[in-house]
Every structure is written in C-alpha cells, then in structure tokens.
Amino acid sequence: MGNNKPYAGLIISGLISGALYLALFLFHHEIMAAFTRTDGWYPALPVITAFMFSFSHGAFTGYFWEVLGITARRRD
C-alpha cells in the first residue's frame, strides 16, 4: 500500500488555521468593530467567520490524526 500520509495537507491546513487565529488576536479591536455593526451584511460576519475557523481547524485536526495513523474503523 505505501506510506501515503498527507503531510502537505497537514502543514497547509495548520498554517491557514494558525494564520486565522493570529489575525484574530492581532486585529481583535478592528474585528469587534466590524462585528458589532448592524447595517448591511455586517451581522453575517460572525457566522461566516465561525464557519471559516471551523472548516480550517477541522481540516487540520483530520490531517493530524491521519498522519498519526489514527483512523475510524471501516465496516463492511
């Protein structure tokens, strides 16, 4: 079968997830100012951001466990 571990996916998704968290901490004042506005599409920003964080962190976690060799049992 070979050693087909997704190291590239792990690194890329980890960098994306880390960059999102870094941006959140570095620009928290600007983000809060945008998220508390009530006009236009601004009320949707927290929901969109939550999906972005969830997707990137979930991808990283999935690749992390796969690289470690921990996978779900497959039933036939």
C-alpha positions as a Markdown table, in Angstrom:
| # | Residue | x | y | z |
|---|---|---|---|---|
| 1 | Met | 0.0 | 0.0 | 0.0 |
| 2 | Gly | 2.7 | 2.5 | 0.8 |
| 3 | Asn | 3.1 | 5.4 | 3.1 |
| 4 | Asn | 0.6 | 7.9 | 1.8 |
| 5 | Lys | 0.3 | 10.2 | 4.8 |
| 6 | Pro | -1.0 | 13.7 | 4.0 |
| 7 | Tyr | 1.9 | 15.8 | 5.3 |
| 8 | Ala | 1.3 | 18.6 | 2.8 |
| 9 | Gly | -2.3 | 18.9 | 3.8 |
| 10 | Leu | -1.4 | 18.9 | 7.5 |
| 11 | Ile | 1.1 | 21.7 | 7.0 |
| 12 | Ile | -1.1 | 23.8 | 4.8 |
| 13 | Ser | -4.2 | 23.5 | 6.9 |
| 14 | Gly | -2.1 | 24.1 | 10.0 |
| 15 | Leu | -0.7 | 27.3 | 8.6 |
| 16 | Ile | -4.1 | 28.5 | 7.5 |
| 17 | Ser | -5.6 | 27.7 | 10.9 |
| 18 | Gly | -2.7 | 29.3 | 12.7 |
| 19 | Ala | -2.9 | 32.4 | 10.5 |
| 20 | Leu | -6.6 | 32.8 | 11.2 |
| 21 | Tyr | -6.0 | 32.6 | 15.0 |
| 22 | Leu | -3.1 | 35.0 | 14.7 |
| 23 | Ala | -5.2 | 37.5 | 12.7 |
| 24 | Leu | -7.9 | 37.3 | 15.3 |
| 25 | Phe | -5.6 | 38.1 | 18.2 |
| 26 | Leu | -3.7 | 40.8 | 16.3 |
| 27 | Phe | -6.7 | 42.6 | 14.9 |
| 28 | His | -9.3 | 41.9 | 17.7 |
| 29 | His | -10.3 | 45.6 | 18.0 |
| 30 | Glu | -11.0 | 46.0 | 14.3 |
| 31 | Ile | -12.8 | 42.7 | 14.1 |
| 32 | Met | -15.0 | 43.6 | 17.1 |
| 33 | Ala | -15.8 | 47.0 | 15.5 |
| 34 | Ala | -16.9 | 45.3 | 12.3 |
| 35 | Phe | -18.8 | 42.5 | 14.1 |
| 36 | Thr | -20.9 | 44.9 | 16.2 |
| 37 | Arg | -22.1 | 47.0 | 13.3 |
| 38 | Thr | -25.8 | 46.4 | 12.4 |
| 39 | Asp | -26.0 | 47.8 | 8.9 |
| 40 | Gly | -25.7 | 45.9 | 5.6 |
| 41 | Trp | -24.1 | 42.5 | 5.7 |
| 42 | Tyr | -22.1 | 43.1 | 8.9 |
| 43 | Pro | -24.3 | 40.9 | 11.1 |
| 44 | Ala | -23.4 | 37.9 | 8.9 |
| 45 | Leu | -19.7 | 38.3 | 9.5 |
| 46 | Pro | -19.5 | 36.4 | 12.8 |
| 47 | Val | -21.3 | 33.4 | 11.3 |
| 48 | Ile | -19.1 | 33.4 | 8.2 |
| 49 | Thr | -16.0 | 33.7 | 10.4 |
| 50 | Ala | -17.2 | 30.8 | 12.6 |
| 51 | Phe | -17.5 | 28.6 | 9.5 |
| 52 | Met | -14.1 | 29.6 | 8.3 |
| 53 | Phe | -12.5 | 28.7 | 11.7 |
| 54 | Ser | -14.5 | 25.5 | 12.0 |
| 55 | Phe | -13.5 | 24.4 | 8.5 |
| 56 | Ser | -9.8 | 25.2 | 8.8 |
| 57 | His | -9.4 | 23.8 | 12.3 |
| 58 | Gly | -11.4 | 20.7 | 11.4 |
| 59 | Ala | -9.3 | 20.0 | 8.3 |
| 60 | Phe | -6.1 | 20.4 | 10.4 |
| 61 | Thr | -7.4 | 18.0 | 13.0 |
| 62 | Gly | -8.4 | 15.4 | 10.4 |
| 63 | Tyr | -5.0 | 15.5 | 8.8 |
| 64 | Phe | -3.3 | 15.5 | 12.2 |
| 65 | Trp | -5.0 | 12.2 | 13.3 |
| 66 | Glu | -4.5 | 10.7 | 9.8 |
| 67 | Val | -0.7 | 11.4 | 9.9 |
| 68 | Leu | -0.6 | 9.8 | 13.4 |
| 69 | Gly | -2.3 | 6.7 | 11.9 |
| 70 | Ile | -5.5 | 7.0 | 14.0 |
| 71 | Thr | -8.5 | 6.5 | 11.7 |
| 72 | Ala | -12.1 | 5.4 | 12.1 |
| 73 | Arg | -12.8 | 1.7 | 11.8 |
| 74 | Arg | -14.4 | 0.9 | 8.5 |
| 75 | Arg | -17.4 | -1.5 | 8.5 |
| 76 | Asp | -18.2 | -3.7 | 5.5 |
